[in-house]
Amino acid sequence: MRVVNTKGKKFRVPDATILRLPLYLDKLILLQQAGVKEVSSRQLATSLDIKASQLRHDFHYFGGFSKPGRPYQVDKLVPALEEIIGVDVPVPMIIVGAGHLGQGLANYRNFERLGFPLRGIFDVDPKLVGLEIRGVPIRPLSEMTAFVKEHGIKVGVLTVPVNVAQDVANQMVAAGVVGIWNFTPTDIRTPPQVIVRNERLAVGLMCLSFKTKRIGQTEELRGD
C-alpha cells in the first residue's frame, strides 16, 4: 500500500507492516491503561513475540517515533499510531447479519475503544428485527441503504449466509461503504476502490489443528 509522508512523497508500506500496526496500538493502549509511561522497542516487541529489529523497521516507515537508544513515550505513540491507522477520528460501522456470529461481534465492546462505534445492525429475519444489542436496534435489511447514506457509514461487517453474501455486499457498496469486513466463507467481488478484509474462522482452526498435530508428532519422536 502506498502512503504519503510529511514531505508529500509517496512510498510503499508492506502489507505485513500494516497488519502489525493494530497489534502495536492494541498493546500500547493496554500499557497506557496500566499507567506505563515508557516502553523500549525490545519490551514492546517481546510482548508481541516479534523481533525488536522488525518493530523498529516497521516504525521507521513513519518516522521512528523516538531517538536511537531511547524508549518510546507511550502517551505520544498511541495517538500517533491512531492517526496513522485512521482511528483518531471514530469510524462508525454497521453489521449485516444478526445471527450468532453477528450478535457476538455486536456485543464486543472493544470496537468502540479502538475507534469503531457500532451504529446499526441489519437482518431479514422478522424475529430478530426490533431487538436491541447494547442499545443498537436490529433493523430490516431494506433500511440499510438509506441508513448508510444518512449516517455516512464507510465500514460494513458481513456475517450473512454464503448464498446472499455477494448481493448484500453489492448493496453495501452502492450505499457508500468502502470497507467490508467479510466473515462469510466465500470471496466477494467489489470495485477496486472498495477494500475487503476476509476472515476465515475455519482456516484459523485448521492452522491450529495442523500445529497441534505436529507438536504431538514431535513429542512421539522424542519418546522414541
matplotlib code that plots the C-alpha trace (Angstrom):
import matplotlib.pyplot as plt

x = [0.0, 1.3, 1.1, 2.3, 4.8, 5.1, 7.2, 4.5, 6.4, 4.7, 6.3, 5.1, 4.4, 4.4, 1.1, 2.7, 3.7, 0.1, -1.2, 1.2, 0.3, -3.0, -1.2, 1.2, -1.6, -3.6, -0.7, 0.2, -3.3, -3.2, 0.2, -1.3, -4.3, -1.9, -0.1, 3.1, 4.8, 7.8, 8.5, 11.5, 11.4, 12.6, 10.0, 7.2, 8.4, 8.9, 5.3, 4.1, 6.6, 8.4, 11.9, 12.8, 14.5, 11.3, 9.3, 11.9, 11.8, 8.0, 8.1, 10.8, 8.3, 6.5, 9.5, 10.7, 8.9, 12.0, 15.7, 18.0, 18.5, 15.6, 12.4, 9.0, 6.7, 3.5, 1.2, 2.7, 3.0, -0.7, -2.2, 0.5, -0.5, -4.2, -3.7, -1.7, -4.2, -7.1, -8.9, -8.0, -11.5, -14.2, -15.0, -18.7, -19.7, -22.7, -23.2, -25.3, -26.4, -27.6, -27.2, -25.0, -21.7, -23.2, -24.6, -21.3, -19.4, -22.1, -21.6, -17.8, -17.3, -13.6, -14.6, -15.7, -12.4, -10.5, -12.5, -15.2, -18.5, -21.4, -24.2, -26.5, -27.4, -29.4, -31.2, -34.1, -35.4, -38.6, -38.0, -34.7, -35.8, -36.7, -34.4, -31.5, -27.9, -26.2, -28.8, -28.4, -31.6, -31.7, -33.3, -34.7, -32.2, -34.4, -33.4, -29.7, -29.1, -30.9, -29.2, -25.7, -26.2, -27.8, -25.1, -22.1, -21.2, -18.0, -17.3, -19.6, -19.3, -20.7, -22.0, -24.7, -25.3, -23.0, -25.8, -26.6, -23.1, -22.4, -25.8, -25.5, -22.0, -23.3, -25.9, -23.3, -21.1, -23.9, -24.9, -21.4, -19.5, -15.8, -14.5, -16.0, -15.0, -16.2, -16.8, -18.6, -16.6, -16.6, -14.8, -16.9, -16.2, -16.0, -14.8, -11.0, -11.7, -13.5, -11.3, -12.3, -10.8, -11.6, -11.8, -11.9, -12.7, -12.4, -9.0, -7.7, -8.9, -7.3, -4.0, -4.2, -5.0, -2.0, 0.4, -1.0, -0.8, 2.9, 3.6, 2.2, 4.3, 7.4, 6.7, 6.3, 9.7, 11.3, 9.8, 11.4]
y = [0.0, 3.5, 6.3, 9.9, 11.1, 14.6, 15.8, 14.9, 11.9, 8.6, 5.4, 1.8, 0.2, -3.6, -5.3, -7.2, -3.9, -2.7, -5.8, -5.4, -1.7, -2.5, -5.1, -2.4, 0.0, -2.5, -3.4, 0.2, 1.1, -1.7, -0.3, 3.2, 2.0, 0.3, 3.6, 2.7, 5.9, 4.5, 1.2, 0.1, -1.5, -4.7, -4.8, -4.0, -6.5, -9.3, -8.8, -9.5, -12.3, -10.5, -9.2, -5.7, -5.1, -5.8, -3.4, -0.6, -1.3, -1.0, 2.3, 3.6, 4.0, 6.6, 8.5, 6.1, 7.8, 8.1, 8.8, 5.8, 4.1, 6.0, 4.3, 5.2, 7.6, 5.7, 8.7, 10.1, 6.9, 5.9, 9.0, 8.8, 5.3, 6.1, 8.8, 6.6, 3.7, 6.2, 5.7, 9.1, 10.1, 7.4, 5.2, 4.2, 0.8, -1.5, -5.2, -7.0, -10.4, -10.7, -14.4, -15.9, -14.5, -11.1, -10.8, -11.9, -9.2, -6.6, -7.5, -6.9, -3.6, -3.1, -2.0, 1.3, 1.5, 1.0, 3.7, 1.7, 2.5, 0.3, 2.4, -0.2, -3.9, -5.3, -8.6, -10.1, -12.3, -10.7, -12.5, -10.5, -7.1, -4.8, -6.5, -4.4, -5.3, -2.9, -0.3, -0.7, -1.9, -4.6, -3.1, -4.7, -5.0, -2.9, 0.1, -0.4, 1.7, 4.8, 4.4, 4.1, 7.3, 9.2, 8.4, 8.4, 4.8, 3.7, 0.3, -2.7, -6.1, -9.0, -12.1, -13.3, -16.7, -17.5, -17.6, -13.9, -12.5, -11.0, -9.4, -7.8, -6.7, -5.0, -3.2, -2.0, -0.7, 1.0, 2.7, 4.1, 1.6, 1.5, -1.1, -4.6, -7.0, -10.3, -13.2, -15.3, -18.3, -17.0, -14.4, -11.3, -9.1, -5.4, -2.4, -1.6, 1.4, -0.9, -2.7, -6.2, -7.9, -11.6, -13.5, -17.3, -18.7, -22.3, -21.6, -20.4, -23.6, -25.8, -23.9, -24.5, -28.2, -28.5, -27.0, -29.0, -32.2, -31.5, -30.9, -34.3, -35.9, -34.2, -35.5, -39.0, -38.8, -37.6, -40.6, -42.9]
z = [0.0, -0.9, 1.6, 1.6, 4.1, 5.7, 2.7, 0.3, -1.2, -1.8, -0.5, -0.2, 3.2, 3.1, 3.9, 6.7, 8.4, 8.0, 9.7, 12.6, 13.3, 15.0, 17.2, 18.3, 19.1, 21.0, 23.2, 23.8, 24.8, 27.4, 28.7, 28.7, 30.8, 33.2, 33.7, 31.8, 30.5, 28.6, 26.8, 24.8, 21.4, 22.8, 25.6, 23.1, 20.5, 23.1, 24.3, 20.8, 20.1, 17.3, 16.9, 18.1, 14.8, 12.9, 15.1, 14.6, 10.9, 10.8, 12.8, 10.5, 7.7, 9.8, 11.3, 14.0, 16.9, 19.1, 19.1, 18.8, 22.1, 23.8, 24.8, 23.3, 25.1, 25.3, 25.6, 22.4, 20.5, 21.0, 19.3, 16.6, 15.6, 15.9, 13.3, 11.0, 11.2, 10.8, 14.1, 15.6, 14.4, 15.1, 12.1, 12.6, 11.2, 10.7, 10.9, 8.3, 9.6, 13.1, 13.6, 16.3, 14.8, 14.1, 17.6, 19.1, 17.2, 18.1, 21.8, 21.5, 23.4, 22.4, 19.0, 20.5, 22.4, 19.2, 17.3, 15.6, 17.2, 16.1, 14.6, 13.0, 12.8, 9.9, 9.2, 7.2, 10.0, 11.4, 14.7, 15.1, 13.8, 16.6, 19.2, 20.6, 21.2, 23.6, 22.7, 19.0, 17.3, 14.7, 11.6, 8.5, 5.7, 3.4, 5.5, 5.2, 2.1, 3.4, 6.8, 5.4, 3.3, 6.1, 8.7, 6.3, 7.2, 5.4, 7.0, 7.0, 8.7, 6.6, 8.5, 6.3, 4.6, 1.7, -0.9, -0.3, 0.6, -2.9, -3.2, 0.3, -0.5, -3.7, -1.6, 0.8, -2.0, -3.7, -0.5, 0.0, 2.1, 1.1, 3.5, 4.1, 6.9, 5.4, 7.7, 5.1, 3.8, 0.3, -1.7, -2.7, -5.7, -5.3, -7.3, -6.9, -4.6, -2.0, 0.4, 1.6, 4.6, 4.7, 8.0, 7.6, 11.0, 9.9, 8.3, 11.7, 13.4, 10.7, 11.1, 14.8, 14.2, 11.9, 14.5, 17.5, 15.4, 14.6, 18.3, 19.1, 16.4, 17.7, 21.2, 19.9, 18.1, 21.2, 23.1, 20.6]

ax = plt.figure().add_subplot(projection="3d")
ax.plot(x, y, z, "-o")
ax.set_aspect("equal")
plt.show()
